[in-house]
Amino acid sequence: MRRTDLDLVDTTYLDMSDKKLPFWDAGFDQPIILHDGTKLRTLHETAAFLDRHFEGRRGVQYTGAMLTLSSAARTGAGAEIHDARLIVEILLRGQKLL
């Protein structure tokens, strides 16, 4: 069996029910507004959207975005929340959703 880059990434942190993520409801300074008008206001809303949108085609970019969101949700640090937003926006632009 051939290994892919994703096989080398530890995805155990992607458990959204993890009780160690006390800041899932932390909001961005401004919502991320998609082309269709959808507003992503919190880390949790954003993670749920990405999870639905990328179902069946998750790659390294998706994993990186989810990692930054879960890290921000774990710490609640403003800088990490800001960085998570930037990473998600890059991913969404690449998908032509912004």
MARTORKOL-276351 format. One record per residue (C-alpha): residue number from 1; residue in three letters; x, y, z. Coordinates in steps of 0.001 Angstrom, whole numbers, plus 500000, padded with zeros to 6 digits. Each point is the difference from the previous one (the first is absolute). Example, Ala and Ser with C-alpha at 12.3 -4.5 7.8 and 13.67 -1.06 7.14 Angstrom:
- num, residu, px, py, pz
- 1, ALA, 512300, 495500, 507800
- 2, SER, 501370, 503440, 499340
// end
This chain:
- num, residu, px, py, pz
- 1, MET, 500000, 500000, 500000
- 2, ARG, 501325, 503456, 499042
- 3, ARG, 500235, 502589, 502778
- 4, THR, 498833, 503557, 499353
- 5, ASP, 500934, 503254, 501731
- 6, LEU, 496717, 499811, 501899
- 7, ASP, 500944, 496577, 501379
- 8, LEU, 502934, 501686, 501720
- 9, VAL, 497814, 502601, 501762
- 10, ASP, 498633, 499280, 503470
- 11, THR, 496292, 500799, 499696
- 12, THR, 498935, 498949, 503508
- 13, TYR, 499698, 503690, 500948
- 14, LEU, 497060, 500332, 497595
- 15, ASP, 497540, 498502, 502510
- 16, MET, 497532, 502883, 500236
- 17, SER, 498394, 498575, 503151
- 18, ASP, 503278, 500393, 501888
- 19, LYS, 499379, 501556, 503415
- 20, LYS, 503482, 501541, 499823
- 21, LEU, 498750, 502664, 497570
- 22, PRO, 498332, 502493, 502363
- 23, PHE, 500068, 502900, 497524
- 24, TRP, 498151, 498399, 497038
- 25, ASP, 497436, 502790, 500219
- 26, ALA, 502618, 502759, 499808
- 27, GLY, 499181, 502441, 497241
- 28, PHE, 502112, 501634, 497349
- 29, ASP, 500432, 503786, 500135
- 30, GLN, 497905, 500071, 496795
- 31, PRO, 498074, 497127, 498448
- 32, ILE, 501313, 498197, 496945
- 33, ILE, 497410, 500738, 497309
- 34, LEU, 499708, 497499, 497158
- 35, HIS, 498833, 500836, 496467
- 36, ASP, 496556, 498588, 500748
- 37, GLY, 499607, 502292, 503027
- 38, THR, 500709, 497321, 502611
- 39, LYS, 501709, 501523, 503044
- 40, LEU, 502470, 497957, 502012
- 41, ARG, 500198, 501749, 503375
- 42, THR, 501629, 497507, 502363
- 43, LEU, 502707, 497370, 499999
- 44, HIS, 497357, 497297, 500397
- 45, GLU, 497772, 501272, 497171
- 46, THR, 503028, 500151, 497747
- 47, ALA, 501209, 496500, 500894
- 48, ALA, 496496, 498589, 499447
- 49, PHE, 499752, 501732, 496609
- 50, LEU, 503402, 498689, 498896
- 51, ASP, 499127, 496517, 501207
- 52, ARG, 496808, 499983, 497892
- 53, HIS, 501505, 501722, 496951
- 54, PHE, 503079, 497779, 499770
- 55, GLU, 498301, 496694, 500820
- 56, GLY, 501553, 497263, 497897
- 57, ARG, 502863, 502151, 498696
- 58, ARG, 502099, 501040, 502961
- 59, GLY, 503611, 500801, 499344
- 60, VAL, 502946, 501694, 501606
- 61, GLN, 498496, 503504, 499665
- 62, TYR, 496794, 498919, 501738
- 63, THR, 502005, 498290, 502733
- 64, GLY, 502138, 503097, 500523
- 65, ALA, 496954, 502240, 500299
- 66, MET, 498346, 497636, 502477
- 67, LEU, 503206, 499813, 502023
- 68, THR, 500191, 503799, 500312
- 69, LEU, 496308, 500182, 500939
- 70, SER, 500334, 497320, 502679
- 71, SER, 503175, 501604, 501360
- 72, ALA, 498215, 503347, 500292
- 73, ALA, 497038, 498253, 501643
- 74, ARG, 502340, 498380, 502502
- 75, THR, 501769, 503227, 501062
- 76, GLY, 497534, 502786, 499226
- 77, ALA, 502974, 502254, 499224
- 78, GLY, 499092, 502949, 497815
- 79, ALA, 503069, 499558, 497795
- 80, GLU, 499154, 496334, 499371
- 81, ILE, 496383, 500844, 499182
- 82, HIS, 501248, 502651, 497562
- 83, ASP, 502464, 497555, 498402
- 84, ALA, 497284, 497346, 499681
- 85, ARG, 497804, 502473, 498159
- 86, LEU, 502831, 500851, 497578
- 87, ILE, 500714, 496318, 499270
- 88, VAL, 496310, 499252, 499446
- 89, GLU, 499675, 502999, 497671
- 90, ILE, 502923, 498736, 497921
- 91, LEU, 498350, 496579, 499730
- 92, LEU, 496628, 501515, 499082
- 93, ARG, 501528, 502300, 497371
- 94, GLY, 501670, 496973, 498422
- 95, GLN, 496577, 498355, 499820
- 96, LYS, 498516, 503221, 498535
- 97, LEU, 497596, 500311, 502937
- 98, LEU, 501135, 503536, 500948
// end
